[in-house]
Every structure is written in structure tokens, then in C-alpha cells.
């Protein structure tokens, strides 16, 4: 196997363990087992459909969001139904059949399910309607009836789909075919039934969704046919209701008679699913119970999301770009951190204000001491108060004094810390990383060398030129201007004039010439944790600048938010995308 060194050059390495990517095929395909017991659910649904065959036509919706196993359940349901000799099934994938018209594709799928004799009788019946199909199309039908089933279906469609008048005959022709097919009887004790599975409807365009629904209601609402739709009904409601959900609900009530919402798997089934996935991918030894719980709950128990996260690890470990020296055990934890706690992950790898992971654990240690009387770690406590600038409590401090001290510390730390301190899986994940080691310093770097934390355009590529920021003049104050350089380049490509300075004196010198429409500043510079606030206050008080101001910094704390509001600043963020969004809104407002 070939890996990559820190500079990105190829480097032969020992072959990686036998990790394997998980496929996205439904249950029963590609070696996928039924880890969620969907076969039982499918059997129960099949019993309901078979017991209700006398009520056909009707439509059943298998309702769930993306990745929750709709296609797998449909495959299991198909298998269960085909156990009855009187049942025929046909599949129509609304998404992959986009090239043909929805009405045409769906109706042809149904017609192809009828046998040759039924179709030929339909041809003769259609011929008797020459006032509808016309003499030339009638001749074409006669000729096609001597050929294969597909050609007969194509000819019937061409004869009936020319104009509105002939299209009115489609339902009559399909109904006659269905009645003739039913009259022949099935191979079992019950009456014949045709079950049409429509998959991936919610992936289609709004127009496509509407066309499929119209085809079911206007042309295929005939005896002996049951439709089973795999869809996210919320998507369908918006599509057919033109974003008015209530209208969409009322419309679909006329088409869908039975709806089965797939519930999220139980805790036991979700654990069984994850156990099966990590076994098949060869990663079982890397996931402890806490990590499995994190994987289950943070994905919303969504099977496809769980697969994708495991596959992310397998891919990055196999490619080895920048991650070989981390070890599989640490790499999988970093990927969990990146996927489930992206804001914290970005803070860890981008913050110039120290090791934020270690700072969080220092905060959590003190918080537990104050709230639950745990034994404090003196070294952690000393680091925490030195970093926040809060006076350390006395050794004999009372409970009330410690609580007050905790509140002061919290004001100087990222706003996300209190919520994260209540997340047991997050804390366990963070504690399992090798903090304070050389390996941890490597872990704090982006997984891909020279990657940019800003996703506005690919690393190494010149931003696309637009007029998004045309006419804007931005003054950027940062003692390390190369840090946000990618964002400045993006603004310039959008038509803005951006001037970067490193301190207040340089800003004062350039203000009269630039006359900025927006100011962006860092907060901490060197040993001064308040430099950005001090500068803006100075400029405001002396009437040098009164326009919009934004702070782009390594961490957002309650104290910083309060200070920004006091200075009439417009925002504080660690997210470059948010800075861009603010400036985009400012440019649009003129």
C-alpha cells in the first residue's frame, strides 16, 4: 500500500488492516443482512394487503426520511407478496426513469405486467375506437400485435397518447385490461392482484412527483391494482402543494389510503445494526460502547448515515493522506468529533487561543467539582483560571463562592461549553484522545494537509469572480492577516476592495483614504485578550468609524458577545462562512 507523508508526497507504508467499505444496497443485496427485523414488518404489511385485495385499487405509502430503510422494506415486502401465486409485482423507479415521461413510464410498467392475450384483446378493443385512434394508428396497432409484448405496449401508448381526446381513453383501456386479467384468475385461492412498487419518488422534481400522482389517480385507479410508494410524505406534501403543506396533505389524501411511517429503530435494534456494520467493515475493535452510543444517537438512528460515517473512516484510513501516524484508534475518534461536533472540531484545529480541547476538560473538571463535590485537579484548575483571566477561588471558598466563580469562568469560555459538558458521550470521546502529547498536536491539525476551514471554494483554486460585493470597502484588522487570507481573496473576487492591517495605528492611517463600508477585526492579539474591542471603542469614541463591525475570532464567549453588543458591533463568530453571509447581506442592502 502507498500512503502520504506530511508534505503530501507518496510514501510506501505497511498495508492497512482489512477495513472494508459498506455498500448502500437494500437488504438481501450485496451481502446486507436484515439487522432491523424488517422482514417481520414486511410480512405483516403483506398480510394486510392480501387480506384487503378485494378493496383494490388502493395506495399504500411507506413513509420515512432519507436513509431510513424504505427500499429495504419494499424489497422484503415484494418477497413476501410473491409467495402468493395469485400476486404479480412490478417495480417503477420514479427517479432513475426521469428520461421518459412519468405518466408514460408508469403506465407502460403496468401494461407490461399483463399477458400477451390480454394486450391483444386490448388492441382489438382499441381498434373499435378508430374515431379516437385514427386509421393510420389503427394500422400500426394491427402490425405490432404480431410482435413482442414491449412493441404492443409501445404501440398502444402511441395510439392513445397523441392528444387530449385520445388520452381520455387511457383509463378505459387500462381498466378493460385489468378486468380481463382478473377474470383469468390466479394460481392460488385468492383473486389476482398486481402490486406496483414505486421507489425514490421523493428524490424527483416537484413536477415529476405531481405527474406520478396524477398517473396513479387519473389512469391507473382500476380494479386489481395496489400501489406501494416509498417516499418521505413531507417532501410530497410540499411538491404537490406548491410549498403549501396543508394543500399538499389534502391532495395526497385522495391518492394514498394507507400510510405506514417507519419508526426509528429501538435502542436494541440500533445497537444490533451498528454491531453488524462494524463487524462487516472490520472496525469492531475500534468502537467501544460509548462510541457506538454516540454513533447511534447523533445520526438519529439513521442506517445510511451510520454507514456513511464508518465509510468516511475506512476511506481516510486507506488513503492515509495526513492520517497514517495518527493510528486507526485515534483517527476514528477524530472523524466522530468532526462529524458530530463540527463547531468544536473547527475550534480545536483553527483556534489561535490555545488547546481548546484541553481547556474544555479543565472547565468540565472544575464544573464537576462545584456541582457534584468531586475532587479537583489543581493543575487543571490553575490552567483554567490562567486562560480565562478569572481570579482563582480560595482553598476554603464556600459553595456559593465557587458557584459564582464558575459563572465568571463560563462567561469567558465558548458559549457551547455548558451544553457540551452535559454530553456524556462527547466527554468520553474527548477523554479518550491523547491530549498533551506530540500525537495530539498532530491530531489538532486538519486531516488533509493545507486544507482550508472555509468551504466557499476548493483549496488552491482561485475564487470565482462575481459582483456579489461590488462597491464594498472592507477594513480588516488582524495581527496574523494570512489566517483569514482565503476569505479576503473571496471578497476581492466578489468585487470588494479589502485592505488588511495588523493594528490600530495602521487602521487609523488608512481610514480616511479607504472610507470602509464594513470593518472586520480579530479580538485577541499577542498578550492582549481585548485588543479588538479596545480598538473599536477607540474608533467609535473619536468619531473615526461608526459603520458595521464584525469580529472574527477563535472563540465566541458570553462575555465577548456582551462586549460586542455594548460597542454596537454587528456580530461575533468563529465561522468564516458566517462572516461572508453577513457581508453578503450588507452588500445586498446597499
Beta strands, then each sheet from edge to edge (+ up, - down):
strand 1: 2-4
strand 2: 10-12
strand 3: 58-63
strand 4: 87-93
strand 5: 193-199
strand 6: 225-231
strand 7: 258-261
strand 8: 473-477
strand 9: 497-501
strand 10: 518-521
strand 11: 548-552
strand 12: 571-573
sheet 1: 1+ 2-
sheet 2: 4+ 5+ 6+ 3+ 7+
sheet 3: 9+ 8+ 10+ 11+ 12+
end
